[in-house]
Amino acid sequence: MARIEQQLVSLLAPAVEALGFTLWGVEFVRAGKHSTLRVYIDHEDGISVDDCADVSYQASALLDVEDPIKSEYFLEVSSPGMERPFFSAAQMQQYLGEIAAVELNVAQQNKRKFKGVISKVEGDTVEFNVDGEPLLVNYSSVKKAHLVPQFN
């Protein structure tokens, strides 16, 4: 996670939790005047549009006061959804046996992008089953990862 995103998580988590939600993660996508700050919130009962509006209102006020981002940006608050992005190995622990799409910063075992079953998580190390073979990945080498929903 980038330094600005770590700072934003520290800043926003208490406010999100005070409203009764979990801060699933934060993404800051730089694009000049069209940069976007995405705040993902979660709750065991799901997330409604009103929940997103409540968090957006609180987060916006907090961001205006603290001003951690000096450039212009759009604020988006949403549920992580069915293809939820992962921001930590601990989040993957909750989805053992599920499939994740992963992109690594540097290829491991000739794989930079792959889909695999999350088979084990120990600390910051995640083991995936990729085409019947185990692949151990340190979460710090993950560029992006998200859940791949399965429909039966």
C-alpha positions in Angstrom: 0.0 0.0 0.0 1.3 3.4 -0.9 2.2 5.9 1.8 -0.7 8.2 1.0 -3.1 5.3 1.2 -1.8 4.2 4.6 -2.2 7.8 5.8 -5.8 7.9 4.5 -6.6 4.5 6.2 -5.3 5.8 9.5 -7.3 9.0 9.1 -10.6 7.5 7.9 -10.9 4.2 9.8 -12.0 5.7 13.1 -14.8 7.8 11.4 -16.0 4.8 9.3 -16.0 2.5 12.4 -17.8 5.2 14.4 -20.6 4.9 11.9 -20.8 1.1 12.4 -18.9 0.0 9.3 -15.6 -1.6 8.5 -13.1 0.3 6.3 -12.3 -2.5 3.8 -9.7 -0.4 1.9 -8.7 2.8 0.2 -7.4 3.4 -3.3 -6.1 6.7 -4.6 -5.8 6.8 -8.4 -3.8 9.7 -9.6 -4.9 11.3 -12.9 -4.2 15.0 -12.6 -7.4 17.0 -12.0 -9.4 13.8 -12.5 -7.8 11.8 -9.6 -10.1 9.6 -7.6 -10.1 8.6 -3.9 -12.1 5.3 -3.6 -13.1 4.3 -0.1 -14.5 0.8 0.3 -16.7 0.1 3.3 -18.2 -3.2 4.5 -20.8 -4.5 6.9 -22.1 -8.0 7.7 -25.6 -6.8 6.6 -24.4 -5.3 3.4 -24.0 -1.7 2.3 -26.8 0.6 1.0 -26.6 3.8 -1.0 -27.6 5.7 2.2 -24.7 4.0 4.1 -22.3 5.3 1.3 -23.8 8.8 1.5 -23.3 8.9 5.3 -19.7 7.8 5.1 -19.1 10.1 2.2 -20.4 13.1 4.2 -18.2 12.2 7.2 -15.1 11.4 5.1 -15.5 14.6 3.1 -15.6 16.8 6.2 -12.6 15.0 7.7 -10.6 15.2 4.4 -11.5 19.0 4.1 -10.1 19.6 7.7 -7.0 17.4 7.5 -6.3 18.1 3.8 -4.0 15.0 3.2 -4.3 15.3 -0.6 -3.2 18.6 -2.0 -4.5 18.1 -5.5 -8.1 17.9 -6.8 -9.8 14.6 -6.6 -13.2 12.9 -6.7 -14.4 11.0 -3.6 -16.2 7.7 -4.2 -17.6 5.6 -1.3 -18.9 2.1 -2.1 -19.1 -1.5 -1.0 -16.2 -3.7 -2.1 -18.8 -5.7 -4.1 -18.7 -9.2 -5.4 -15.3 -8.7 -7.0 -13.9 -7.2 -3.8 -10.4 -6.0 -4.1 -8.0 -7.3 -1.4 -5.8 -4.8 0.5 -4.1 -7.3 2.9 -3.3 -11.0 3.4 -5.6 -11.0 6.4 -8.5 -10.1 4.1 -7.7 -13.1 2.0 -7.8 -15.3 5.1 -11.5 -14.7 5.1 -11.9 -16.2 1.6 -9.9 -19.5 1.9 -11.1 -21.9 -0.8 -12.2 -19.0 -3.1 -10.6 -17.9 -6.3 -8.6 -14.7 -6.6 -7.2 -12.8 -9.6 -3.8 -11.6 -8.8 -1.3 -9.3 -10.4 2.3 -9.2 -9.0 4.8 -6.4 -9.1 7.4 -9.0 -10.3 6.8 -12.4 -11.9 7.2 -15.5 -9.6 7.5 -18.9 -11.2 6.9 -17.2 -14.6 3.6 -15.9 -13.4 2.8 -12.2 -13.1 -0.9 -12.4 -13.6 -2.8 -15.4 -12.5 -6.0 -16.8 -11.0 -5.8 -19.2 -8.2 -7.6 -20.7 -5.2 -6.6 -19.1 -1.9 -5.4 -22.2 -0.1 -3.5 -20.9 3.0 -2.5 -17.6 4.6 0.3 -17.4 7.2 1.2 -13.9 8.3 2.0 -12.0 5.1 2.4 -15.1 3.0 -0.5 -16.4 0.8 -0.5 -19.8 -0.8 -2.5 -20.1 -4.0 -3.3 -23.3 -5.9 -2.7 -22.3 -9.6 -3.4 -25.1 -12.1 -2.9 -27.7 -9.4 0.4 -26.3 -8.3 1.1 -24.3 -5.1 2.4 -20.8 -5.5 3.6 -18.9 -2.4 3.4 -15.1 -2.6 4.4 -12.5 0.0 1.5 -10.0 0.0 4.0 -7.1 -0.3 4.7 -8.3 -3.9 1.0 -8.1 -4.9 0.2 -5.1 -7.1 -3.5 -5.9 -7.3 -5.8 -8.7 -6.2 -9.5 -9.3 -6.2 -12.0 -12.0 -5.5 -13.4 -13.9 -8.5 -17.1 -14.6 -7.8 -18.3 -18.1 -8.6 -21.8 -18.8 -9.7 -23.1 -22.4 -9.4 
